[in-house]
């Protein structure tokens, strides 16, 4: 949201990003784990045209979620202070991973279909 607002306001975009994300390196690295989810979203409308790639997207999303789940504790181990937001992110990431692994409907969404 902040990224879109910063892009929309040309003169104050850098100031907005500095306000919410003072460490620019972590901002760009923080966007990377969302790439598989965006890719899955974009490919979802054409999943019938990509019968081999689509079932793999579930495993790519699981790997990305595992990366997110271990990233925050790694930051804590490297000296970042423990915060409520960080703890909430770990809990939500754990729930999302559990959902990706255990939900039958979600698993069926990524299974190949025979018409």
MODELLER restraints for C-alpha pairs under 7 A, 6 or more apart:
rsr = mdl.restraints
at = mdl.atoms
rsr.add(forms.Gaussian(group=physical.xy_distance, feature=features.Distance(at['CA:6:A'], at['CA:12:A']), mean=6.87, stdev=0.5))
rsr.add(forms.Gaussian(group=physical.xy_distance, feature=features.Distance(at['CA:6:A'], at['CA:13:A']), mean=3.78, stdev=0.5))
rsr.add(forms.Gaussian(group=physical.xy_distance, feature=features.Distance(at['CA:6:A'], at['CA:14:A']), mean=6.77, stdev=0.5))
rsr.add(forms.Gaussian(group=physical.xy_distance, feature=features.Distance(at['CA:6:A'], at['CA:16:A']), mean=5.94, stdev=0.5))
rsr.add(forms.Gaussian(group=physical.xy_distance, feature=features.Distance(at['CA:6:A'], at['CA:17:A']), mean=6.54, stdev=0.5))
rsr.add(forms.Gaussian(group=physical.xy_distance, feature=features.Distance(at['CA:7:A'], at['CA:13:A']), mean=5.84, stdev=0.5))
rsr.add(forms.Gaussian(group=physical.xy_distance, feature=features.Distance(at['CA:21:A'], at['CA:27:A']), mean=6.29, stdev=0.5))
rsr.add(forms.Gaussian(group=physical.xy_distance, feature=features.Distance(at['CA:33:A'], at['CA:64:A']), mean=6.00, stdev=0.5))
rsr.add(forms.Gaussian(group=physical.xy_distance, feature=features.Distance(at['CA:33:A'], at['CA:68:A']), mean=6.92, stdev=0.5))
rsr.add(forms.Gaussian(group=physical.xy_distance, feature=features.Distance(at['CA:36:A'], at['CA:60:A']), mean=6.80, stdev=0.5))
rsr.add(forms.Gaussian(group=physical.xy_distance, feature=features.Distance(at['CA:36:A'], at['CA:61:A']), mean=6.07, stdev=0.5))
rsr.add(forms.Gaussian(group=physical.xy_distance, feature=features.Distance(at['CA:37:A'], at['CA:61:A']), mean=6.56, stdev=0.5))
rsr.add(forms.Gaussian(group=physical.xy_distance, feature=features.Distance(at['CA:40:A'], at['CA:57:A']), mean=6.39, stdev=0.5))
rsr.add(forms.Gaussian(group=physical.xy_distance, feature=features.Distance(at['CA:47:A'], at['CA:54:A']), mean=5.71, stdev=0.5))
rsr.add(forms.Gaussian(group=physical.xy_distance, feature=features.Distance(at['CA:51:A'], at['CA:112:A']), mean=6.27, stdev=0.5))
rsr.add(forms.Gaussian(group=physical.xy_distance, feature=features.Distance(at['CA:54:A'], at['CA:110:A']), mean=6.31, stdev=0.5))
rsr.add(forms.Gaussian(group=physical.xy_distance, feature=features.Distance(at['CA:55:A'], at['CA:110:A']), mean=4.89, stdev=0.5))
rsr.add(forms.Gaussian(group=physical.xy_distance, feature=features.Distance(at['CA:55:A'], at['CA:111:A']), mean=5.55, stdev=0.5))
rsr.add(forms.Gaussian(group=physical.xy_distance, feature=features.Distance(at['CA:55:A'], at['CA:112:A']), mean=6.48, stdev=0.5))
rsr.add(forms.Gaussian(group=physical.xy_distance, feature=features.Distance(at['CA:58:A'], at['CA:110:A']), mean=6.24, stdev=0.5))
rsr.add(forms.Gaussian(group=physical.xy_distance, feature=features.Distance(at['CA:62:A'], at['CA:97:A']), mean=6.46, stdev=0.5))
rsr.add(forms.Gaussian(group=physical.xy_distance, feature=features.Distance(at['CA:62:A'], at['CA:100:A']), mean=6.60, stdev=0.5))
rsr.add(forms.Gaussian(group=physical.xy_distance, feature=features.Distance(at['CA:65:A'], at['CA:93:A']), mean=6.65, stdev=0.5))
rsr.add(forms.Gaussian(group=physical.xy_distance, feature=features.Distance(at['CA:65:A'], at['CA:97:A']), mean=5.93, stdev=0.5))
rsr.add(forms.Gaussian(group=physical.xy_distance, feature=features.Distance(at['CA:68:A'], at['CA:93:A']), mean=6.73, stdev=0.5))
rsr.add(forms.Gaussian(group=physical.xy_distance, feature=features.Distance(at['CA:69:A'], at['CA:90:A']), mean=5.84, stdev=0.5))
rsr.add(forms.Gaussian(group=physical.xy_distance, feature=features.Distance(at['CA:69:A'], at['CA:93:A']), mean=5.51, stdev=0.5))
rsr.add(forms.Gaussian(group=physical.xy_distance, feature=features.Distance(at['CA:69:A'], at['CA:94:A']), mean=6.33, stdev=0.5))
rsr.add(forms.Gaussian(group=physical.xy_distance, feature=features.Distance(at['CA:72:A'], at['CA:86:A']), mean=6.66, stdev=0.5))
rsr.add(forms.Gaussian(group=physical.xy_distance, feature=features.Distance(at['CA:72:A'], at['CA:90:A']), mean=6.77, stdev=0.5))
rsr.add(forms.Gaussian(group=physical.xy_distance, feature=features.Distance(at['CA:76:A'], at['CA:82:A']), mean=6.31, stdev=0.5))
rsr.add(forms.Gaussian(group=physical.xy_distance, feature=features.Distance(at['CA:100:A'], at['CA:106:A']), mean=6.79, stdev=0.5))
